[in-house]
Amino acid sequence: MIEKSILIVDDDVHILHAAHLFLKRHFYRVEIEKDARQLPYIMNHHQYDLILLDMNFSRNVNTGVEGFEWLDFILDKKPDQKVVLFTAFGDIEMAVRAIKNGASDFLLKPWENDKLLSTITTILNVEPNSSYNSHSEIIGQCPEILKIHEMVATVGPTDANVLILGENGTGKDLLAKEIHKQSKRAKKPFIHTDLGSISESLFESELFGHVKGAFTDARDDRKGRLQEADGGTLFLDEIGNIPLTQQSKLLYALQNGSYMKVGSNNVMKFDARLICATNEDIYKRIEEKTFRQDLLYRINTIEIHLPPLRERGDDVLLLAKHFVRIYAARYNRKITGMAAAFEKKLLTHTWPGNIREIQHAIERAVILTSGNIIREDAFEGQNRTSSSSSVTLNSYQIEEMEKQLVIKMMKKYNGSITDAAKELGITRQALYRRIEKYGI
């Protein structure tokens, strides 16, 4: 922990919470203040090594005038005080003016954690805290993601079973890895098992393993996923797709910490931390009696819901910048930013494919960009509809909408379950269930 004190002044409670949550992991004292008018009292009674100061405190005002006024006040009181200004409405001219007026630096919101930490530690002439991994796979500063970070920090070091709920493409696998990284099992195996891709006939062999000669193609002994995960973490992805006939076998193994390989009578013990995930409405599955309630009790000691990207506000831009860096390096593009019109398109798109979709969109945009700035025309507007893919809704009941969408995709791909499921963003088994449910 770096023995420095920081004050964050901003009227946006979400910004305060985000900055405080991140910086308190690195600095000995981090305090927040929502009302800039409290600065005179604060400056008279407290000392800080650095102040993070927003530039706009009045509704619908983004000129930065208030920030410069409070910067002048702070430096009049304490000429050596280090101040970093930050705003969501800045430009190069404003940044230059901030530095000329005495600010130590100038940052734009939404900031990147690595950049924020680097800026502060450089100004304070200290080394970042290397014991904390700031390179979390879960990128975001919206309230829901911040709560998830807090949950992971609390739950990660325990052995509690975790169930992750969320739409396809929201990053459930990354969250599972993050929990594993923060657990006491971090140096042991992390075994990812996609249950949606395992056929019912191979379920037991995949999970429990088999011995030579157990069935026709069993030419050698094989370890199952439970044995591979022993001592580490077993991640059962798409657990909502397990057939009801196999759920009891999984439940028995989880309850007893033991299992038998297919074709063997020897009981094997295993000790693994369990993390499960599904994009299914698991509680509806229980009501339909297609998922065992006692299995749910076993797997969801802690339940975490990952929000869809369309509900995460400016996190869209953070993710976009993250992927720009990755693909600019991969494709040798010297890209320094994104045009405002391009960012606007990103923010107004609904992202039905969530993070996977924005990753694809940014990769495409980087490839198509020859200059330093990604322009508006590099965005492929995937919200558009056409006569071949649009769905005419006769009802706004969710089940009826889902039924119509399934019918449309099945027609589009001439009955191909694989292609229809891929476009719908669900597994083949999940599509089969909907076809049966709606009598399609």
C-alpha positions as CSV (number, residue, x, y, z in Angstrom):
1,M,0.0,0.0,0.0
2,I,1.4,3.4,-1.1
3,E,1.5,5.7,1.9
4,K,0.0,8.7,0.1
5,S,-3.4,10.5,0.6
6,I,-5.7,11.4,-2.2
7,L,-8.9,13.4,-2.3
8,I,-11.5,12.9,-5.2
9,V,-13.9,15.8,-5.8
10,D,-16.8,15.1,-8.2
11,D,-20.6,15.6,-8.2
12,D,-21.2,12.3,-9.9
13,V,-21.5,9.6,-7.2
14,H,-20.8,6.8,-9.8
15,I,-17.5,8.5,-10.7
16,L,-16.6,8.9,-7.0
17,H,-17.4,5.3,-6.3
18,A,-15.4,4.0,-9.3
19,A,-12.3,6.1,-8.5
20,H,-12.4,5.3,-4.8
21,L,-12.9,1.6,-5.4
22,F,-9.8,1.4,-7.6
23,L,-7.5,3.8,-5.9
24,K,-8.1,2.5,-2.3
25,R,-6.4,-0.7,-3.4
26,H,-3.2,1.2,-4.0
27,F,-3.1,4.2,-1.6
28,Y,-3.1,4.4,2.1
29,R,-5.9,7.1,2.3
30,V,-8.5,7.9,-0.3
31,E,-11.3,10.2,0.5
32,I,-14.2,11.6,-1.6
33,E,-16.3,14.7,-1.7
34,K,-19.4,15.3,-3.8
35,D,-19.8,19.1,-3.1
36,A,-17.0,21.3,-4.3
37,R,-18.2,24.0,-2.0
38,Q,-16.8,22.0,0.9
39,L,-13.2,22.6,-0.4
40,P,-12.6,25.7,1.7
41,Y,-13.3,23.8,4.9
42,I,-11.4,20.7,3.6
43,M,-8.3,22.7,2.7
44,N,-8.2,24.4,6.1
45,H,-8.5,21.1,8.1
46,H,-6.9,18.4,5.9
47,Q,-3.8,17.7,3.8
48,Y,-3.6,15.6,0.7
49,D,-0.7,14.5,-1.4
50,L,-2.9,14.8,-4.5
51,I,-6.4,16.1,-5.4
52,L,-8.4,14.7,-8.3
53,L,-10.8,17.5,-9.3
54,D,-13.7,17.4,-11.7
55,M,-14.2,20.5,-13.9
56,N,-18.0,20.7,-14.0
57,F,-20.3,20.8,-11.0
58,S,-23.5,22.4,-12.3
59,R,-26.2,20.5,-14.3
60,N,-25.9,20.9,-18.1
61,V,-22.7,22.9,-17.8
62,N,-19.5,21.5,-19.5
63,T,-17.4,24.6,-20.0
64,G,-14.9,23.7,-17.4
65,V,-15.0,27.2,-15.9
66,E,-15.9,25.8,-12.4
67,G,-13.0,23.5,-12.4
68,F,-10.5,26.3,-13.3
69,E,-12.0,28.5,-10.5
70,W,-11.6,25.7,-7.9
71,L,-8.1,25.0,-9.2
72,D,-7.2,28.6,-8.7
73,F,-8.7,28.5,-5.2
74,I,-6.7,25.4,-4.2
75,L,-3.4,26.7,-5.5
76,D,-4.0,30.1,-3.8
77,K,-4.3,28.3,-0.5
78,K,-1.5,25.8,-1.2
79,P,0.7,26.7,-4.2
80,D,2.5,23.3,-4.0
81,Q,-0.7,21.2,-4.0
82,K,-0.7,18.6,-6.8
83,V,-4.0,18.6,-8.6
84,V,-5.2,16.5,-11.5
85,L,-8.2,17.8,-13.4
86,F,-10.6,15.4,-15.1
87,T,-13.7,15.8,-17.2
88,A,-15.8,14.1,-19.8
89,F,-15.9,17.2,-22.0
90,G,-12.3,18.0,-22.6
91,D,-10.1,18.8,-25.6
92,I,-6.5,19.6,-26.3
93,E,-7.0,23.3,-25.7
94,M,-8.6,22.7,-22.3
95,A,-5.8,20.4,-21.4
96,V,-3.1,22.9,-22.3
97,R,-4.9,25.6,-20.3
98,A,-5.2,23.3,-17.3
99,I,-1.4,22.7,-17.2
100,K,-0.7,26.5,-17.7
101,N,-3.0,27.2,-14.8
102,G,-1.0,25.0,-12.5
103,A,-2.6,21.5,-12.8
104,S,-0.2,18.6,-12.6
105,D,-2.1,16.8,-15.3
106,F,-5.4,16.5,-17.2
107,L,-7.4,13.3,-17.7
108,L,-10.5,12.5,-19.7
109,K,-13.5,10.4,-18.5
110,P,-14.1,7.6,-18.7
111,W,-10.5,7.0,-17.7
112,E,-8.5,3.8,-18.0
113,N,-7.4,2.4,-14.6
114,D,-3.8,1.8,-15.8
115,K,-3.6,5.4,-17.1
116,L,-5.0,6.8,-13.9
117,L,-2.7,4.9,-11.7
118,S,0.3,5.7,-13.9
119,T,-0.5,9.4,-13.9
120,I,-0.9,9.6,-10.1
121,T,2.2,7.6,-9.3
122,T,4.3,9.6,-11.8
123,I,3.2,12.9,-10.2
124,L,3.8,11.6,-6.7
125,N,7.1,10.0,-7.8
126,V,6.2,6.6,-6.3
127,E,6.1,3.0,-7.7
128,P,2.8,1.4,-8.4
129,N,1.7,-1.4,-6.0
130,S,2.8,-4.5,-7.9
131,S,0.9,-6.9,-5.6
132,Y,-2.4,-5.8,-7.2
133,N,-3.2,-6.9,-10.7
134,S,-4.9,-3.9,-12.2
135,H,-5.2,-5.7,-15.5
136,S,-8.5,-7.3,-14.7
137,E,-10.2,-9.0,-17.6
138,I,-13.5,-7.4,-16.5
139,I,-13.3,-3.9,-17.9
140,G,-15.9,-1.3,-16.8
141,Q,-16.8,1.4,-14.4
142,C,-20.6,1.3,-14.4
143,P,-22.2,0.7,-10.9
144,E,-23.1,-2.9,-11.8
145,I,-19.5,-3.8,-12.8
146,L,-18.1,-2.1,-9.8
147,K,-20.3,-4.2,-7.5
148,I,-19.1,-7.3,-9.3
149,H,-15.5,-6.3,-8.7
150,E,-16.3,-5.9,-5.0
151,M,-18.1,-9.2,-5.0
152,V,-15.1,-11.0,-6.7
153,A,-12.7,-9.4,-4.2
154,T,-14.9,-10.7,-1.3
155,V,-15.8,-14.1,-2.7
156,G,-12.7,-14.9,-4.7
157,P,-10.5,-16.0,-1.7
158,T,-13.2,-18.3,-0.4
159,D,-14.2,-21.8,-1.7
160,A,-17.9,-20.8,-2.2
161,N,-19.6,-22.2,-5.2
162,V,-20.5,-19.4,-7.7
163,L,-23.3,-19.2,-10.3
164,I,-22.8,-16.6,-13.0
165,L,-25.9,-15.5,-14.9
166,G,-26.0,-13.4,-18.1
167,E,-26.7,-13.2,-21.8
168,N,-24.3,-14.8,-24.3
169,G,-21.2,-12.7,-24.9
170,T,-21.3,-10.8,-21.6
171,G,-18.0,-12.3,-20.4
172,K,-19.1,-15.1,-18.0
173,D,-16.0,-17.1,-18.8
174,L,-13.7,-14.1,-18.1
175,L,-15.5,-13.5,-14.8
176,A,-15.0,-17.2,-13.8
177,K,-11.2,-16.8,-14.6
178,E,-11.1,-13.7,-12.5
179,I,-12.6,-15.4,-9.5
180,H,-10.1,-18.3,-10.0
181,K,-7.2,-15.8,-10.2
182,Q,-8.2,-14.2,-6.8
183,S,-8.7,-17.6,-5.1
184,K,-6.2,-19.6,-3.0
185,R,-6.3,-22.1,-5.9
186,A,-5.0,-19.6,-8.4
187,K,-1.8,-21.7,-9.1
188,K,-3.9,-24.9,-9.7
189,P,-5.8,-25.9,-12.8
190,F,-8.7,-23.9,-14.2
191,I,-10.8,-26.4,-16.2
192,H,-13.3,-24.9,-18.5
193,T,-16.1,-27.3,-19.6
194,D,-18.7,-26.2,-22.1
195,L,-21.6,-28.4,-21.2
196,G,-23.6,-27.1,-24.1
197,S,-21.3,-28.8,-26.6
198,I,-21.2,-32.3,-24.9
199,S,-23.8,-34.8,-26.1
200,E,-25.8,-36.7,-23.6
201,S,-24.2,-40.0,-24.5
202,L,-20.7,-38.6,-23.7
203,F,-21.6,-36.6,-20.6
204,E,-20.4,-39.1,-18.0
205,S,-17.2,-39.9,-19.9
206,E,-16.4,-36.2,-20.3
207,L,-17.0,-35.3,-16.6
208,F,-16.0,-38.4,-14.8
209,G,-13.6,-40.1,-17.3
210,H,-13.6,-43.7,-18.3
211,V,-11.4,-46.8,-18.1
212,K,-10.1,-48.8,-21.0
213,G,-12.7,-51.0,-22.5
214,A,-15.6,-49.2,-20.9
215,F,-17.3,-48.9,-24.3
216,T,-16.4,-49.6,-27.9
217,D,-14.1,-46.6,-28.6
218,A,-12.5,-46.6,-25.1
219,R,-9.0,-47.7,-26.1
220,D,-7.3,-46.1,-23.1
221,D,-8.0,-44.8,-19.6
222,R,-9.1,-41.2,-19.7
223,K,-9.3,-38.5,-17.1
224,G,-12.5,-36.7,-16.7
225,R,-12.9,-33.0,-16.1
226,L,-13.4,-33.5,-12.3
227,Q,-10.1,-35.3,-12.1
228,E,-8.3,-32.7,-14.2
229,A,-9.7,-29.9,-11.9
230,D,-8.7,-31.6,-8.7
231,G,-7.2,-29.0,-6.4
232,G,-8.2,-26.1,-8.7
233,T,-11.4,-24.7,-10.2
234,L,-14.0,-26.5,-12.3
235,F,-15.9,-24.1,-14.5
236,L,-19.1,-25.7,-15.9
237,D,-20.2,-23.3,-18.6
238,E,-23.8,-23.5,-19.9
239,I,-24.9,-25.7,-17.0
240,G,-28.5,-24.9,-17.9
241,N,-28.1,-27.3,-20.9
242,I,-27.5,-30.4,-18.8
243,P,-30.2,-33.0,-19.6
244,L,-32.5,-33.8,-16.6
245,T,-31.3,-37.4,-16.7
246,Q,-27.7,-36.4,-16.1
247,Q,-28.4,-33.7,-13.4
248,S,-28.8,-36.3,-10.6
249,K,-25.4,-37.8,-11.4
250,L,-23.7,-34.4,-11.3
251,L,-25.5,-33.5,-8.1
252,Y,-24.4,-36.8,-6.4
253,A,-20.7,-36.1,-7.4
254,L,-20.8,-32.5,-6.1
255,Q,-22.5,-33.5,-2.8
256,N,-20.2,-36.3,-2.0
257,G,-17.0,-35.0,-3.6
258,S,-16.6,-38.4,-5.3
259,Y,-17.4,-40.2,-8.5
260,M,-16.7,-43.3,-10.5
261,K,-15.2,-43.4,-13.9
262,V,-17.3,-45.0,-16.6
263,G,-16.6,-48.8,-16.5
264,S,-15.0,-48.7,-13.1
265,N,-16.2,-49.6,-9.6
266,N,-13.5,-47.6,-7.8
267,V,-14.7,-44.5,-6.0
268,M,-12.5,-41.4,-6.7
269,K,-12.3,-38.3,-4.6
270,F,-12.0,-34.8,-5.9
271,D,-11.6,-31.4,-4.4
272,A,-12.3,-28.5,-6.7
273,R,-13.9,-25.1,-6.4
274,L,-17.1,-25.0,-8.5
275,I,-18.1,-22.1,-10.8
276,C,-21.1,-22.5,-13.1
277,A,-22.6,-20.2,-15.7
278,T,-25.6,-20.1,-17.9
279,N,-27.5,-17.7,-20.2
280,E,-30.7,-19.7,-19.5
281,D,-33.5,-18.4,-17.2
282,I,-32.6,-21.1,-14.6
283,Y,-35.5,-20.3,-12.3
284,K,-38.0,-20.7,-15.2
285,R,-36.3,-24.0,-16.0
286,I,-37.1,-25.1,-12.4
287,E,-40.7,-24.0,-12.7
288,E,-40.9,-26.1,-15.9
289,K,-39.3,-29.0,-14.0
290,T,-36.4,-29.3,-16.5
291,F,-33.8,-28.3,-13.9
292,R,-33.5,-29.7,-10.4
293,Q,-33.9,-27.2,-7.6
294,D,-31.6,-29.2,-5.3
295,L,-28.8,-28.9,-8.0
296,L,-29.4,-25.1,-8.1
297,Y,-29.0,-25.0,-4.3
298,R,-25.7,-26.8,-4.7
299,I,-24.2,-24.5,-7.3
300,N,-25.4,-21.0,-6.4
301,T,-24.0,-20.3,-2.9
302,I,-23.1,-17.0,-4.5
303,E,-25.0,-15.7,-7.5
304,I,-23.6,-13.0,-9.8
305,H,-25.5,-11.4,-12.7
306,L,-23.5,-9.9,-15.5
307,P,-25.4,-7.1,-17.2
308,P,-25.7,-6.9,-21.0
309,L,-23.6,-4.3,-22.7
310,R,-26.6,-2.1,-23.6
311,E,-27.1,-1.4,-19.9
312,R,-23.5,-0.4,-19.2
313,G,-23.4,3.2,-20.5
314,D,-19.9,4.5,-21.1
315,D,-18.3,1.1,-20.5
316,V,-18.9,0.7,-24.3
317,L,-16.2,3.3,-24.9
318,L,-13.8,1.8,-22.4
319,L,-14.2,-1.6,-24.1
320,A,-13.8,0.0,-27.5
321,K,-10.5,1.6,-26.5
322,H,-9.3,-1.6,-25.0
323,F,-10.0,-3.5,-28.3
324,V,-8.5,-0.7,-30.4
325,R,-5.2,-1.1,-28.5
326,I,-5.2,-4.8,-29.1
327,Y,-6.1,-4.8,-32.8
328,A,-4.0,-1.7,-33.6
329,A,-1.0,-3.6,-32.4
330,R,-2.0,-6.8,-34.1
331,Y,-2.6,-5.2,-37.5
332,N,0.2,-2.6,-37.2
333,R,-2.1,0.4,-37.3
334,K,-1.0,3.7,-35.7
335,I,-4.4,4.6,-34.3
336,T,-4.5,7.4,-31.7
337,G,-8.2,7.7,-31.2
338,M,-11.8,7.5,-32.4
339,A,-13.8,10.2,-34.0
340,A,-16.8,11.7,-32.0
341,A,-19.2,10.4,-34.6
342,F,-17.8,6.9,-34.4
343,E,-18.1,7.0,-30.6
344,K,-21.7,8.2,-30.9
345,K,-22.5,5.2,-33.1
346,L,-21.0,2.9,-30.5
347,L,-23.0,4.4,-27.7
348,T,-26.3,4.3,-29.6
349,H,-25.9,0.7,-30.9
350,T,-27.8,-1.9,-28.8
351,W,-25.1,-4.6,-29.0
352,P,-27.3,-7.7,-29.0
353,G,-24.1,-9.8,-29.2
354,N,-22.6,-7.9,-26.2
355,I,-18.8,-7.9,-25.7
356,R,-18.2,-10.4,-28.5
357,E,-20.0,-8.2,-30.9
358,I,-18.1,-5.0,-30.0
359,Q,-14.8,-6.9,-30.2
360,H,-15.7,-8.0,-33.7
361,A,-16.9,-4.4,-34.6
362,I,-13.7,-2.8,-33.4
363,E,-11.4,-5.4,-35.1
364,R,-13.2,-4.6,-38.4
365,A,-13.0,-0.9,-37.8
366,V,-9.2,-1.1,-37.1
367,I,-8.6,-3.1,-40.2
368,L,-10.6,-0.6,-42.4
369,T,-8.8,2.5,-40.9
370,S,-5.7,3.7,-42.7
371,G,-5.2,6.9,-40.8
372,N,-4.8,7.7,-37.1
373,I,-8.4,8.2,-36.2
374,I,-11.2,5.7,-36.6
375,R,-14.0,7.5,-38.6
376,E,-17.7,7.0,-38.6
377,D,-17.8,5.0,-41.8
378,A,-15.7,2.3,-40.2
379,F,-18.6,1.2,-38.1
380,E,-20.8,-1.5,-39.5
381,G,-24.3,-0.6,-38.3
382,Q,-25.5,-4.0,-37.2
383,N,-28.9,-2.7,-35.9
384,R,-30.1,-2.3,-39.5
385,T,-32.8,-4.6,-40.7
386,S,-33.5,-6.0,-44.1
387,S,-36.3,-8.0,-45.8
388,S,-34.3,-11.2,-45.3
389,S,-33.7,-10.8,-41.5
390,S,-36.2,-8.5,-40.0
391,V,-39.0,-9.8,-37.8
392,T,-42.5,-8.5,-38.0
393,L,-44.0,-8.6,-34.5
394,N,-47.7,-9.3,-34.0
395,S,-47.3,-9.2,-30.3
396,Y,-45.0,-7.7,-27.7
397,Q,-45.3,-10.7,-25.4
398,I,-41.7,-11.9,-24.8
399,E,-42.5,-15.6,-25.6
400,E,-44.4,-14.7,-28.8
401,M,-41.5,-12.5,-29.9
402,E,-39.0,-15.3,-29.2
403,K,-41.2,-17.8,-31.1
404,Q,-41.3,-15.5,-34.1
405,L,-37.6,-15.0,-34.0
406,V,-36.9,-18.7,-33.9
407,I,-39.2,-19.3,-36.8
408,K,-37.5,-16.5,-38.8
409,M,-34.1,-17.9,-38.2
410,M,-35.1,-21.5,-39.0
411,K,-36.5,-20.3,-42.4
412,K,-33.5,-18.1,-43.1
413,Y,-31.1,-21.1,-42.7
414,N,-33.4,-23.7,-44.3
415,G,-33.8,-25.6,-41.0
416,S,-30.1,-25.7,-40.1
417,I,-30.1,-25.9,-36.3
418,T,-26.4,-25.1,-36.1
419,D,-26.5,-21.9,-38.2
420,A,-29.8,-20.7,-36.6
421,A,-28.5,-21.3,-33.1
422,K,-25.2,-19.4,-34.0
423,E,-27.1,-16.3,-35.2
424,L,-29.4,-16.4,-32.2
425,G,-26.4,-16.6,-29.9
426,I,-27.6,-19.7,-28.1
427,T,-26.5,-23.4,-28.1
428,R,-28.0,-26.0,-30.3
429,Q,-29.6,-27.7,-27.3
430,A,-31.2,-24.4,-26.2
431,L,-32.6,-24.0,-29.7
432,Y,-33.9,-27.6,-29.7
433,R,-35.8,-26.8,-26.5
434,R,-37.4,-23.7,-27.9
435,I,-38.4,-25.6,-31.1
436,E,-40.1,-28.2,-28.9
437,K,-41.6,-25.7,-26.6
438,Y,-43.3,-23.7,-29.4
439,G,-44.1,-26.7,-31.6
440,I,-42.1,-25.3,-34.5
